[in-house]
């Protein structure tokens, strides 16, 4: 068994599923043999049997090629997986966005229809209110006209009554005037007859006195007595006639004063009737205005067209960026990891280079044929680290 086979035996021992530390402890003997073989390779100054470097390069190239293929396959799987995930996300997001858009449009249609229905109901109620308002205004106008007619009729009746009253008062005054004139004429006639009787009695008395034929003082006294009695009676009669005239004048003054007061009262009554009619018509107009105000207060305001509900915006879609197309690395080059050694025989590798190269090749091969890559590669790296420390 040559030195390379010894190292290969140590690498075969590491093909286990145990954790790297446990595998390292269990294979200390094999590693020691490998280290001893490397020391032997290090101490060999020149010739002797060495490994078949072409075979090593083939193995190394094969492992690198397998690793490159595996990595490229993994990269393609990851890319395909990311593209598939993004496609599923786009589909799900588009489905959810369409559902949201359709729901928003249905809600918008429902709200718009409700708004239109409410506006139509308001317009209908407004038109009905306008009809009632116009009917109420017409009713108020008719009621006011009837009240004006009624008040005019009442005022006309009052004017007629006042006129009849004035005519009756004037007739009564005329009758009082005529009555007082007749009384005056009767008193004057009676006075004239009485005065005429006195004059007759005076003449008769004078004739009687003269017929007696007496003269002297007694005859004069008797004559004087007759004349005096006639004069006294005449004076009394004239005084009565004067009193009668004064009574007539007073009665006529009273009649005229009363008539004057009646006329003044008549005029004041006419003014009062006119003012009452004016007040009544104003009251009727004010009542009509108040009724119109009340009807206008019950009147609905004209509805304004509603503000259109804005149409819902389309749900924004997120932008999912796919991964860049994978680009394969350069293919492995045969013998790229091998070169002339720093010392010793010509073209030979040092023990550390052989160990590290072998460990890398073994790790690539193990990863190619299966097994837990993390545990196996970790164990190989631990072995490589131990070997490198031993050879320094």
Rosetta blueprint (number, residue, H / E / L):
1 X L
2 X L
3 X H
4 X H
5 X H
6 X H
7 X H
8 X H
9 X H
10 X H
11 X H
12 X H
13 X H
14 X L
15 X L
16 X L
17 X L
18 X L
19 X L
20 X H
21 X H
22 X H
23 X H
24 X H
25 X H
26 X H
27 X L
28 X H
29 X H
30 X H
31 X H
32 X H
33 X H
34 X H
35 X H
36 X H
37 X H
38 X H
39 X H
40 X H
41 X H
42 X H
43 X H
44 X L
45 X L
46 X L
47 X L
48 X L
49 X L
50 X L
51 X L
52 X L
53 X H
54 X H
55 X H
56 X H
57 X H
58 X H
59 X H
60 X H
61 X H
62 X H
63 X H
64 X H
65 X H
66 X H
67 X H
68 X H
69 X H
70 X H
71 X H
72 X H
73 X H
74 X H
75 X H
76 X H
77 X H
78 X H
79 X H
80 X H
81 X H
82 X H
83 X H
84 X H
85 X H
86 X H
87 X H
88 X H
89 X H
90 X H
91 X H
92 X H
93 X H
94 X H
95 X H
96 X H
97 X H
98 X H
99 X H
100 X H
101 X H
102 X H
103 X H
104 X H
105 X H
106 X H
107 X H
108 X H
109 X H
110 X H
111 X H
112 X H
113 X H
114 X H
115 X H
116 X H
117 X H
118 X H
119 X H
120 X H
121 X H
122 X H
123 X H
124 X H
125 X H
126 X H
127 X H
128 X H
129 X H
130 X H
131 X H
132 X H
133 X H
134 X H
135 X H
136 X H
137 X H
138 X H
139 X H
140 X H
141 X H
142 X H
143 X H
144 X H
145 X H
146 X H
147 X H
148 X H
149 X H
150 X H
151 X H
152 X H
153 X H
154 X H
155 X H
156 X H
157 X H
158 X H
159 X H
160 X H
161 X H
162 X H
163 X H
164 X H
165 X H
166 X H
167 X H
168 X H
169 X H
170 X H
171 X H
172 X H
173 X H
174 X H
175 X H
176 X H
177 X H
178 X H
179 X H
180 X H
181 X H
182 X H
183 X H
184 X H
185 X H
186 X H
187 X H
188 X H
189 X H
190 X H
191 X H
192 X H
193 X H
194 X H
195 X H
196 X H
197 X H
198 X H
199 X H
200 X H
201 X H
202 X H
203 X H
204 X H
205 X H
206 X H
207 X H
208 X H
209 X H
210 X H
211 X H
212 X L
213 X L
214 X L
215 X L
216 X L
217 X H
218 X H
219 X H
220 X H
221 X H
222 X H
223 X H
224 X H
225 X H
226 X H
227 X H
228 X H
229 X H
230 X H
231 X H
232 X H
233 X H
234 X H
235 X H
236 X H
237 X H
238 X H
239 X H
240 X H
241 X H
242 X H
243 X H
244 X H
245 X H
246 X H
247 X H
248 X H
249 X H
250 X H
251 X H
252 X H
253 X H
254 X H
255 X H
256 X H
257 X H
258 X H
259 X H
260 X H
261 X H
262 X H
263 X H
264 X H
265 X H
266 X H
267 X H
268 X H
269 X H
270 X H
271 X H
272 X H
273 X H
274 X H
275 X H
276 X H
277 X H
278 X H
279 X H
280 X H
281 X H
282 X H
283 X H
284 X H
285 X H
286 X H
287 X H
288 X H
289 X H
290 X H
291 X H
292 X H
293 X H
294 X H
295 X H
296 X H
297 X H
298 X L
299 X L
300 X L
301 X L
302 X L
303 X L
304 X L
305 X L
306 X L
307 X L
308 X L
309 X L
310 X L
311 X L
312 X L
313 X L
314 X L
315 X L
316 X L
317 X L
318 X L
319 X L
320 X L
321 X L
322 X L
323 X L
324 X L
325 X L
326 X L
327 X L
328 X L
329 X L
330 X L
331 X L
332 X L
333 X L
334 X L
335 X L
336 X L
337 X L
338 X L
339 X L
340 X L
341 X L
342 X L
343 X L
344 X L
345 X L
346 X L
347 X L
348 X L
349 X L
350 X L
351 X H
352 X H
353 X H
354 X H
355 X H
356 X H
357 X H
358 X H
359 X H
360 X H
361 X H
362 X H
363 X H
364 X H
365 X H
366 X H
367 X H
368 X H
369 X H
370 X L
371 X L
372 X L
373 X H
374 X H
375 X H
376 X H
377 X H
378 X H
379 X H
380 X H
381 X H
382 X H
383 X H
384 X H
385 X H
386 X H
387 X H
388 X H
389 X H
390 X H
391 X H
392 X L
